[in-house]
């Protein structure tokens, strides 16, 4: 993989407005009753080995123009919110129905403690590189549901691989947000009431890889040629989410998957002082006969897999 171009879910520090759909379109109910809704952030891991942390400062979070209750300016380490970890942003009472367009406002200049910069990438050598952007907010178009009588938890799932681009310069690296369209495509918004998860371990007895990353695609959307080649410096750009295998058993977990069918792709990487290099995808088989190209996920499902991999 070309490690000079990496994307990071910093997009989460941008803004998004929630606009309610009409009642005829299954929008918010007009009976005046509202339900407590908690908003949280999570992230898919970066595949840049030179990055120690990605920090973003959120100055406001708004739904339909209304700021979340209990929210104060917050600096979040996005790169730590992986494997299902979340950080609560705040709460809002909302009518049941479908919402879209979420607004997060970022402060690029100062963090929650008043220190500069507000949004930056911290490299493994301790260097801070300020994240550049021409706008302090980003419109997220993904829709989410609020359910009557449910414990509504809405998760903003950012993908660091897709949201921040690293450009190598003579004086070092320079990190910036991708385009507005790229940011919108990189952020998922889901209610945990409708999601499940896939976890598992990977048997790499042939030592094919220094690191294995698992990518989850909606069934039928993975194109081996175009996805591995990458678009705009981002490989596997259409993956719903991803997880890096870790530990002695190469454990992985893919969280907040909405109900549907998914295909898992296992990618091999070599790692050295310059970061990760993509080797290719791996042959993968489930020890229990699960079809890894058609995994059914339903709400509250927690599916466990034992997968063995080999080189193509």
Secondary structure, 3 states (H helix, E strand, C coil): CCCCCCCCHHHHHCCCCCEECCHHHCCCCCCCCCEEEEEEEEEECCCCCCEEEEEEEEEEEEECCEECECCCCEEEEHHHCCCCCCEEEEEEEECCEEEECEEEEECCCCCCCCCCCCCEEEECCCCEEECECCCCEEEECCCEEECCCCCEEEEEEEEHHHHEEEEEECCEEEEEECCHHHHHHHCEEEEHHHEEEEEEEEECCCCCCCEEEEEEEECCCCCHHHHHHCECCECCCCCCEEEECECCCCEEEEEEEECEEEEEEEEEEEEECCEEEEEEEEEEEECCCCCCCCEEECCCCEEEEEEEEEEC
